[in-house]
Structures are given as structure tokens and as C-alpha cells.
Amino acid sequence: MPYKQIPFRVQDTNTQALLRLARQRISVLFAMLRDGTFYEPRTPKDVELAA
């Protein structure tokens, strides 16, 4: 379905979701700059990673 044909409510919901994710990312980046830290990905300790 072309972008112009998507109902307005669906577009609005997608926009809200993207803005929420952007705010979260900015919040994390600001905290990293404030604290002078780098991103360290966390891995679950109880789960074995598949090879």
C-alpha cells in the first residue's frame, strides 16, 4: 500500500512511536555525555549464545 493511502491514524501512531524511540535514544546519549561513559552492550549471563 503506497504511503499516501495509509490511513491517517496509522501514520500518526507510527510517528508517535518513532518520536518516542528518538527521545529514548537522545536521553541515553545525553546521559553518556553527562557521565563521560561509553556504550557497553549487556549480554544475559544465564543464557548460552548459539554458535
C-alpha positions in Angstrom: 0.0 0.0 0.0 1.5 3.3 -1.0 2.4 5.8 1.7 -0.3 8.3 0.7 -3.0 5.6 1.0 -2.2 4.6 4.6 -4.9 5.8 7.0 -4.1 8.9 9.0 -4.4 7.1 12.3 -1.8 4.5 11.3 0.6 7.3 10.2 0.0 9.2 13.4 0.7 6.1 15.5 3.9 5.3 13.6 5.1 8.9 14.1 4.4 8.8 17.8 6.3 5.6 18.1 9.3 6.9 16.2 9.3 10.1 18.3 9.3 8.0 21.5 12.2 6.0 20.3 14.1 9.1 19.3 13.5 10.6 22.8 14.8 7.5 24.4 17.9 7.5 22.3 18.6 11.1 23.0 18.1 10.6 26.7 20.7 7.8 26.6 23.2 9.8 24.6 22.8 12.8 26.9 23.4 10.6 30.0 26.5 9.1 28.3 27.9 12.6 27.6 27.0 13.8 31.1 28.6 10.8 32.8 31.6 10.6 30.4 30.9 6.9 29.7 30.8 4.7 26.6 28.1 2.3 25.5 28.6 -1.2 26.8 26.2 -3.8 25.4 24.9 -6.2 28.0 24.5 -9.9 27.4 22.4 -12.2 29.5 24.7 -14.3 31.8 22.2 -17.2 32.2 21.8 -17.9 28.5 24.4 -19.6 26.3 24.9 -17.9 23.0 24.2 -20.1 19.9 27.3 -20.7 17.9 
